[in-house]
Amino acid sequence: MYKTGYKKTKILATLGPASNSVEVIEGLVKAGANMFRLNFSHGSHEYHEETLKNIRTVMNKLDVTIGVLQDISGPKVRIGELKEKFELFQGDEITFLKEEIVGYKESDKKYIVSTNYPELLDKVKVDEYIYLYDGTIRAKVIKTGEKVVAVVENHGTLTSKKGINFPNTVIDINVITRKDEEDIAWGVKNKVDYFAISFVQNKNDMLSARKLLGDYQGKLIAKIEKFDAVENIDEIIEVSDGLMVARGDLGIEVPYYEVPTIQKTLIKKANEACIPVITATQMLLSMTHNERATRAEISDVANAVLDGTDAVMLSEESAVGIDPINTVRTMANIIAKTEEIYPYDKHNKLSYHDSFDVIQGTATKLADDIGAKGIIALTSSGLSGRKISRYRPKTNIYMFTHQRRVLNPMCGLWGVEPIAKIKEAGASKMIQKMLKLLDEKGYLDKSATYIATFGYPVGVPGSTNTIKILTPSELKYYLELPKDKK
């Protein structure tokens, strides 16, 4: 039986042409991947459906729980078609027209282009900046009105359909496109666990996405990649199930030197709010083409772990890289070694929001104080998993649920090992079933002590009110409990 759980920080790996087969997905899980990302900026619904089928095949084969995150592409602002590539130099002028045209070179040092979001040109002001080709070309606006004129400040080559960023402009557009609506409907139909919403600006963007889920209780992740999202982070957190520090576009939207401090701030706020946070973009980028990571990348992963991130993400490294399995294994090794100096014991550092926090904080402190081998918990809503994870105990966290839909999303929680769905309701039978499943999966040490936490009445969210110490003799008692004993 395959066994996970040697690291606490989770790995979210993007699947793509290099990694979406059953064989490679299985290898990724064995190497340390806990969740998989389906990038809906690329590929058809049929393509992603086949990938999802392969993920679930591996889940069944290895008898493990794997989370699935659907990354919604959002309103990517782009340059229109160009007649030819533009080699731009400092001092060149680019004129942005509101009508759709094929871009061309008007004369020496003067270029004419269009964009797929012409309404944004009305929002730009003189002296604001426009970044082209995903941040590689910087231009300063010198004229607005019926057309926008900007002066290029650095050398770069521009080609058709490349991205545009407005780092000084509140663009205030609907972040859910018609394509996104169709993609989210696909995710609901196929029961993905997480939906990552791109280019979030404020809480209203997340509330709009929430409406599209209908009755489906999928988890919404706010991708923080715009400067106004950073400014509105507290209200975004209030309506989100998690955050993603999307450092690619974020590094264009804010001064590059602010990204590390913003990352730390976002992780700290997510930890305090008891929601998972993912650190993403270019974590091991060089491994897309190389066998080994750079020392800077290794330090980047380690620092995200020490900051308190719940998960670290791989993008093109695992989607199109030369060796996705080796990349995941490398990331897992970095995490495992870094966690040897991890700042545990956050039950002494985080504030309590409610009495439920007190219970779970006490359970984690008790587990660490007595050197328990694990915390065994039952949750109806998943809240217990988040609460226990929030306090970052040294001991392992084994989670059980009464509903499968609650189990899978816990793959994104730091330190949580989602084990199984159980149907037992009586306390003795619940404990017996959880212990037997742990034993079958190879997690149970019968000579060790464990902490169990659950609640009465069973099945009521937020009802955790019991903390029980399970010594070796009690483990033996429950494992040998007759079937008809309640």
C-alpha positions as CSV (number, residue, x, y, z in Angstrom):
1,M,0.0,0.0,0.0
2,Y,1.4,3.4,-1.0
3,K,2.0,5.8,1.9
4,T,2.4,9.6,2.0
5,G,3.0,12.1,4.7
6,Y,6.8,12.5,5.0
7,K,6.5,16.3,4.6
8,K,3.9,18.8,5.8
9,T,4.0,21.5,3.2
10,K,2.0,20.4,0.2
11,I,3.0,20.4,-3.5
12,L,0.5,21.5,-6.2
13,A,1.8,20.4,-9.6
14,T,0.4,21.6,-12.9
15,L,-0.4,18.9,-15.4
16,G,0.3,19.3,-19.1
17,P,1.6,17.5,-22.2
18,A,4.6,16.2,-20.3
19,S,2.7,14.9,-17.3
20,N,-1.0,14.1,-17.9
21,S,-0.6,10.4,-18.4
22,V,-1.6,7.8,-15.8
23,E,2.0,6.6,-15.5
24,V,3.5,10.1,-15.0
25,I,0.7,11.2,-12.6
26,E,1.4,8.1,-10.5
27,G,5.1,9.0,-10.5
28,L,4.3,12.5,-9.4
29,V,2.2,11.4,-6.5
30,K,4.9,8.9,-5.3
31,A,7.4,11.7,-5.6
32,G,5.4,14.0,-3.3
33,A,2.6,15.8,-5.3
34,N,-0.5,16.3,-3.2
35,M,-2.7,18.3,-5.6
36,F,-2.9,18.8,-9.4
37,R,-3.7,22.0,-11.3
38,L,-5.6,22.0,-14.5
39,N,-4.7,25.2,-16.3
40,F,-7.7,26.4,-18.3
41,S,-5.7,29.1,-20.1
42,H,-4.8,26.1,-22.4
43,G,-6.6,23.0,-23.6
44,S,-10.1,22.0,-24.4
45,H,-12.7,20.6,-22.0
46,E,-12.2,17.2,-23.6
47,Y,-8.5,17.4,-22.9
48,H,-9.0,18.4,-19.3
49,E,-11.6,15.7,-18.8
50,E,-9.2,13.0,-19.9
51,T,-6.5,14.4,-17.5
52,L,-9.0,14.4,-14.6
53,K,-10.0,10.9,-15.4
54,N,-6.3,9.9,-15.3
55,I,-5.9,11.6,-11.9
56,R,-8.8,9.7,-10.5
57,T,-7.5,6.5,-11.9
58,V,-4.3,7.0,-9.9
59,M,-6.3,7.9,-6.8
60,N,-8.0,4.6,-7.0
61,K,-4.9,2.6,-7.8
62,L,-2.8,4.0,-5.0
63,D,-5.7,4.4,-2.6
64,V,-4.8,8.0,-1.8
65,T,-6.7,11.3,-1.7
66,I,-5.6,13.8,-4.3
67,G,-6.9,17.4,-4.6
68,V,-7.7,18.9,-8.0
69,L,-7.5,22.7,-8.6
70,Q,-9.1,24.2,-11.7
71,D,-7.2,27.5,-12.6
72,I,-9.7,29.8,-14.3
73,S,-7.9,31.9,-17.0
74,G,-9.7,35.2,-16.4
75,P,-9.6,38.3,-18.6
76,K,-6.1,38.3,-19.9
77,V,-5.4,41.7,-21.6
78,R,-3.4,41.3,-24.7
79,I,-2.0,43.2,-27.7
80,G,-3.9,42.5,-31.0
81,E,-2.4,40.9,-34.0
82,L,0.8,42.5,-35.5
83,K,1.8,42.5,-39.2
84,E,5.3,41.7,-38.0
85,K,7.3,41.6,-34.8
86,F,8.3,45.0,-33.4
87,E,11.9,45.5,-32.1
88,L,11.3,48.4,-29.8
89,F,14.0,50.8,-28.3
90,Q,14.0,53.5,-25.7
91,G,12.3,56.6,-27.1
92,D,10.0,54.7,-29.5
93,E,6.3,55.7,-29.4
94,I,3.4,53.2,-29.3
95,T,-0.1,54.4,-30.1
96,F,-3.0,52.3,-28.8
97,L,-6.2,52.6,-30.8
98,K,-9.6,51.7,-29.6
99,E,-10.7,50.0,-32.8
100,E,-9.5,46.6,-33.7
101,I,-6.6,46.7,-36.2
102,V,-3.6,44.6,-37.2
103,G,-0.7,46.5,-35.6
104,Y,1.9,48.0,-37.9
105,K,5.0,50.3,-37.9
106,E,3.7,53.7,-39.0
107,S,7.2,55.3,-39.4
108,D,10.6,55.4,-37.9
109,K,10.2,55.0,-34.1
110,K,6.4,55.0,-34.2
111,Y,4.1,52.0,-33.9
112,I,0.3,51.5,-34.0
113,V,-1.4,48.7,-32.0
114,S,-4.8,47.6,-30.6
115,T,-5.9,45.6,-27.6
116,N,-8.6,43.1,-26.8
117,Y,-9.9,45.4,-24.0
118,P,-10.1,48.8,-25.7
119,E,-12.3,50.2,-22.9
120,L,-9.3,50.1,-20.6
121,L,-7.7,52.9,-22.6
122,D,-10.3,55.3,-21.2
123,K,-9.0,54.6,-17.7
124,V,-5.3,55.2,-18.3
125,K,-3.8,58.6,-17.2
126,V,-0.7,60.5,-18.3
127,D,2.5,59.4,-16.5
128,E,1.1,56.0,-15.7
129,Y,2.9,52.9,-17.1
130,I,1.9,50.2,-19.5
131,Y,3.9,47.0,-19.5
132,L,4.0,44.8,-22.6
133,Y,5.0,41.2,-23.2
134,D,4.3,40.2,-19.6
135,G,6.4,42.9,-18.2
136,T,9.5,42.8,-20.4
137,I,8.7,46.1,-22.1
138,R,7.9,49.3,-20.1
139,A,6.2,52.3,-21.7
140,K,5.1,55.6,-20.1
141,V,1.9,57.2,-21.1
142,I,2.3,60.8,-22.6
143,K,-1.2,61.3,-24.2
144,T,-4.7,60.1,-23.6
145,G,-8.1,60.6,-25.2
146,E,-9.3,59.0,-28.4
147,K,-6.0,57.2,-28.5
148,V,-3.3,56.5,-26.0
149,V,0.3,57.2,-26.7
150,A,3.2,55.8,-24.7
151,V,7.0,56.2,-24.9
152,V,9.1,53.0,-24.6
153,E,11.7,53.1,-21.9
154,N,13.7,49.9,-22.6
155,H,14.6,47.6,-25.4
156,G,12.4,44.6,-26.2
157,T,10.7,42.6,-29.0
158,L,6.9,42.6,-29.2
159,T,4.9,40.0,-31.0
160,S,1.2,39.4,-31.6
161,K,-1.2,38.6,-28.7
162,K,1.3,39.2,-25.9
163,G,0.1,40.3,-22.5
164,I,-0.4,43.9,-21.3
165,N,-0.3,45.1,-17.7
166,F,-1.5,48.4,-16.2
167,P,0.4,48.5,-12.8
168,N,-0.8,52.0,-11.9
169,T,-4.4,51.8,-13.3
170,V,-7.5,50.5,-11.5
171,I,-9.0,48.8,-14.5
172,D,-12.2,47.6,-12.7
173,I,-13.4,45.1,-15.3
174,N,-15.4,41.9,-14.9
175,V,-12.9,39.2,-14.1
176,I,-15.3,36.4,-15.0
177,T,-15.5,36.1,-18.8
178,R,-18.0,34.1,-20.8
179,K,-15.3,31.5,-21.3
180,D,-14.7,31.4,-17.5
181,E,-18.4,30.9,-16.9
182,E,-18.4,27.8,-19.2
183,D,-15.2,26.6,-17.6
184,I,-16.6,26.9,-14.0
185,A,-19.7,25.1,-15.1
186,W,-17.4,22.3,-16.3
187,G,-15.6,22.2,-13.0
188,V,-18.9,22.0,-11.1
189,K,-20.1,19.2,-13.3
190,N,-16.8,17.3,-12.9
191,K,-16.6,18.0,-9.1
192,V,-13.2,19.6,-8.9
193,D,-12.1,20.6,-5.4
194,Y,-10.7,24.1,-5.9
195,F,-11.4,26.9,-8.4
196,A,-8.6,29.5,-8.6
197,I,-10.0,32.9,-9.8
198,S,-7.6,35.0,-11.8
199,F,-7.0,38.8,-11.6
200,V,-9.1,39.3,-8.6
201,Q,-9.5,43.0,-7.7
202,N,-11.9,43.0,-4.7
203,K,-14.4,40.9,-2.8
204,N,-17.1,41.4,-5.5
205,D,-15.0,39.4,-8.0
206,M,-15.0,36.5,-5.6
207,L,-18.7,36.8,-4.8
208,S,-19.5,36.8,-8.5
209,A,-17.5,33.6,-8.9
210,R,-19.3,32.1,-5.9
211,K,-22.7,32.6,-7.5
212,L,-21.6,30.5,-10.5
213,L,-21.0,27.5,-8.2
214,G,-24.7,27.4,-7.3
215,D,-25.2,24.7,-4.7
216,Y,-21.9,23.1,-5.3
217,Q,-19.6,23.5,-2.3
218,G,-16.3,23.9,-4.2
219,K,-13.5,26.0,-2.6
220,L,-12.6,29.4,-4.2
221,I,-9.0,30.4,-4.3
222,A,-8.3,34.1,-4.9
223,K,-5.2,34.6,-7.1
224,I,-3.5,37.7,-5.8
225,E,-1.7,39.1,-8.9
226,K,-2.9,42.7,-9.1
227,F,-1.9,45.8,-7.0
228,D,-5.5,46.6,-6.1
229,A,-6.0,43.0,-4.8
230,V,-3.1,43.6,-2.4
231,E,-4.7,46.8,-1.3
232,N,-8.1,45.1,-0.8
233,I,-6.7,41.9,0.7
234,D,-8.6,41.9,3.9
235,E,-12.0,42.0,2.2
236,I,-11.0,39.4,-0.3
237,I,-9.9,37.0,2.5
238,E,-13.3,37.4,4.1
239,V,-15.1,35.9,1.1
240,S,-12.4,33.4,-0.1
241,D,-11.6,29.8,0.9
242,G,-7.9,30.3,0.2
243,L,-5.3,32.5,-1.5
244,M,-2.7,32.0,-4.2
245,V,0.4,34.3,-4.2
246,A,0.6,34.5,-8.0
247,R,4.0,36.1,-8.3
248,G,4.2,36.3,-12.1
249,D,1.7,39.1,-12.8
250,L,2.1,40.4,-9.3
251,G,5.8,41.1,-10.0
252,I,4.7,43.3,-12.9
253,E,1.8,45.0,-11.1
254,V,3.9,46.1,-8.1
255,P,7.6,47.1,-7.8
256,Y,9.7,43.9,-8.0
257,Y,11.4,44.6,-4.7
258,E,8.1,44.5,-2.9
259,V,7.1,41.0,-4.0
260,P,9.0,39.2,-1.1
261,T,7.4,41.3,1.6
262,I,4.0,41.0,0.0
263,Q,4.4,37.3,-0.1
264,K,5.2,37.2,3.6
265,T,2.3,39.5,4.4
266,L,-0.2,37.4,2.4
267,I,0.9,34.1,3.9
268,K,0.7,35.6,7.4
269,K,-2.8,37.0,6.8
270,A,-4.0,33.6,5.4
271,N,-2.5,31.8,8.4
272,E,-4.3,34.2,10.8
273,A,-7.6,33.9,8.9
274,C,-7.3,30.0,8.9
275,I,-7.5,29.6,5.1
276,P,-4.8,27.8,3.0
277,V,-2.3,29.8,1.0
278,I,-0.4,28.6,-2.1
279,T,2.9,30.2,-3.2
280,A,3.2,30.1,-7.0
281,T,5.2,30.9,-10.1
282,Q,8.8,30.2,-11.1
283,M,9.7,28.3,-8.0
284,L,11.9,25.8,-9.8
285,L,11.7,27.3,-13.3
286,S,15.2,26.3,-14.5
287,M,14.1,22.6,-14.1
288,T,11.8,23.1,-17.1
289,H,14.9,22.6,-19.1
290,N,17.6,21.4,-16.6
291,E,18.0,18.4,-14.3
292,R,19.0,20.5,-11.3
293,A,17.5,23.6,-9.7
294,T,19.5,26.7,-9.0
295,R,20.6,27.6,-5.5
296,A,18.4,30.7,-5.7
297,E,15.3,28.5,-6.5
298,I,16.1,26.1,-3.7
299,S,16.2,29.0,-1.3
300,D,13.0,30.4,-2.7
301,V,11.1,27.2,-2.0
302,A,12.7,26.9,1.4
303,N,11.7,30.5,2.3
304,A,8.1,30.0,1.2
305,V,8.0,27.0,3.5
306,L,9.5,28.9,6.4
307,D,7.1,31.8,5.8
308,G,4.2,29.4,6.5
309,T,2.7,28.6,3.1
310,D,0.4,25.6,2.9
311,A,1.5,24.6,-0.5
312,V,4.1,25.5,-3.2
313,M,3.2,25.3,-6.9
314,L,4.9,24.1,-10.0
315,S,3.7,25.5,-13.4
316,E,5.6,24.8,-16.6
317,E,8.2,22.9,-14.7
318,S,5.7,20.0,-14.3
319,A,3.4,20.7,-17.3
320,V,6.0,20.8,-20.1
321,G,9.3,20.3,-18.4
322,I,11.9,17.6,-19.3
323,D,11.4,15.6,-16.1
324,P,8.3,16.4,-14.1
325,I,8.8,13.6,-11.6
326,N,12.3,14.6,-10.8
327,T,11.1,18.2,-10.3
328,V,8.5,17.2,-7.8
329,R,11.0,15.0,-6.0
330,T,13.4,17.9,-5.8
331,M,10.8,20.1,-4.4
332,A,9.7,17.5,-1.9
333,N,13.3,17.0,-0.7
334,I,13.8,20.8,-0.2
335,I,10.5,20.9,1.8
336,A,11.4,17.9,4.0
337,K,14.9,19.3,4.8
338,T,13.6,22.8,5.4
339,E,10.9,21.5,7.8
340,E,13.7,20.3,10.1
341,I,14.0,23.9,11.2
342,Y,10.3,24.9,10.7
343,P,8.9,27.3,13.3
344,Y,6.2,25.0,14.8
345,D,4.1,25.7,17.9
346,K,1.9,28.5,16.4
347,H,-0.8,27.6,19.0
348,N,1.3,30.0,21.2
349,K,1.5,32.7,18.6
350,L,-1.9,33.0,16.8
351,S,-5.0,34.7,18.3
352,Y,-8.2,32.8,19.0
353,H,-11.2,33.7,16.9
354,D,-13.7,31.6,18.8
355,S,-14.1,28.8,21.3
356,F,-13.5,26.3,18.5
357,D,-10.0,27.7,18.1
358,V,-9.3,27.2,21.8
359,I,-10.3,23.5,21.5
360,Q,-8.1,22.8,18.4
361,G,-5.3,25.0,19.7
362,T,-5.4,23.0,22.9
363,A,-5.4,19.7,21.1
364,T,-2.3,20.6,19.0
365,K,-0.4,21.9,22.1
366,L,-1.3,18.8,24.0
367,A,-0.2,16.6,21.2
368,D,3.2,18.3,21.0
369,D,3.7,18.5,24.7
370,I,3.2,14.8,25.3
371,G,5.1,13.8,22.1
372,A,2.0,12.2,20.4
373,K,2.6,10.3,17.2
374,G,-0.4,11.9,15.6
375,I,-3.6,13.8,15.9
376,I,-6.6,11.8,14.7
377,A,-9.6,14.0,13.9
378,L,-13.1,13.7,12.4
379,T,-14.7,16.6,10.6
380,S,-18.1,17.2,9.0
381,S,-17.3,20.5,7.2
382,G,-13.5,20.5,7.0
383,L,-13.2,23.3,9.5
384,S,-11.5,21.1,12.0
385,G,-8.8,20.3,9.5
386,R,-8.2,24.0,8.8
387,K,-8.2,24.8,12.5
388,I,-5.7,22.1,13.5
389,S,-3.5,22.8,10.5
390,R,-3.4,26.5,11.4
391,Y,-1.5,25.8,14.6
392,R,1.3,24.0,12.8
393,P,1.8,21.1,15.3
394,K,5.0,19.0,15.0
395,T,2.9,15.8,15.1
396,N,1.1,14.4,12.1
397,I,-2.6,15.2,11.4
398,Y,-4.8,12.4,10.2
399,M,-8.3,13.6,9.0
400,F,-11.5,11.6,8.5
401,T,-14.8,12.9,7.2
402,H,-18.4,11.7,6.8
403,Q,-18.5,13.1,3.2
404,R,-16.1,12.6,0.4
405,R,-16.5,16.1,-0.9
406,V,-15.0,17.4,2.4
407,L,-12.0,15.0,2.3
408,N,-10.4,16.0,-1.0
409,P,-9.9,19.8,-0.4
410,M,-7.9,19.0,2.7
411,C,-5.1,17.9,0.4
412,G,-4.3,21.7,0.3
413,L,-3.9,22.1,4.1
414,W,-0.5,22.1,5.6
415,G,0.3,18.9,7.6
416,V,-3.1,17.3,7.0
417,E,-3.2,13.8,5.7
418,P,-6.8,13.2,4.5
419,I,-7.4,9.5,5.2
420,A,-10.9,8.3,4.4
421,K,-14.6,8.8,4.6
422,I,-16.3,6.9,7.4
423,K,-20.0,6.3,8.2
424,E,-19.7,5.3,11.9
425,A,-21.5,7.7,14.3
426,G,-20.9,6.2,17.9
427,A,-17.7,7.4,19.6
428,S,-16.2,4.0,20.2
429,K,-17.0,2.7,16.7
430,M,-15.7,5.9,15.2
431,I,-12.4,5.6,17.0
432,Q,-12.1,1.9,16.2
433,K,-12.8,2.6,12.5
434,M,-10.3,5.4,12.3
435,L,-7.6,3.4,14.0
436,K,-8.2,0.3,11.8
437,L,-7.9,2.4,8.6
438,L,-4.7,4.0,9.8
439,D,-3.4,0.6,10.6
440,E,-4.4,-0.8,7.1
441,K,-2.7,2.2,5.4
442,G,0.6,1.7,7.4
443,Y,0.3,5.0,9.5
444,L,-0.4,3.5,12.9
445,D,2.3,2.9,15.5
446,K,0.7,0.7,18.1
447,S,3.4,1.5,20.6
448,A,2.8,5.2,20.4
449,T,0.3,7.7,21.9
450,Y,-2.2,9.6,19.8
451,I,-4.7,12.5,20.3
452,A,-8.2,12.0,19.0
453,T,-10.6,15.0,18.6
454,F,-14.2,14.9,17.4
455,G,-17.6,16.2,18.4
456,Y,-21.1,15.5,19.6
457,P,-23.6,15.5,18.1
458,V,-21.9,13.8,15.1
459,G,-22.3,15.5,11.8
460,V,-22.9,19.0,13.0
461,P,-20.2,21.5,11.6
462,G,-18.2,23.2,14.3
463,S,-19.3,20.8,17.1
464,T,-15.9,19.5,18.0
465,N,-15.9,19.3,21.9
466,T,-13.9,16.2,22.7
467,I,-10.2,15.6,23.1
468,K,-9.1,12.1,24.0
469,I,-5.6,10.7,24.7
470,L,-5.1,7.3,23.2
471,T,-2.3,5.3,24.9
472,P,-1.0,2.0,23.5
473,S,-3.3,0.1,25.8
474,E,-6.3,2.1,24.6
475,L,-5.2,1.5,20.9
476,K,-5.2,-2.2,21.6
477,Y,-8.7,-1.9,23.3
478,Y,-10.3,-0.1,20.4
479,L,-8.7,-2.3,17.7
480,E,-9.9,-5.4,19.4
481,L,-13.4,-4.0,20.3
482,P,-16.1,-6.5,19.2
483,K,-18.2,-5.4,16.2
484,D,-21.4,-5.2,18.1
485,K,-19.8,-3.1,20.9
486,K,-21.0,0.5,20.8
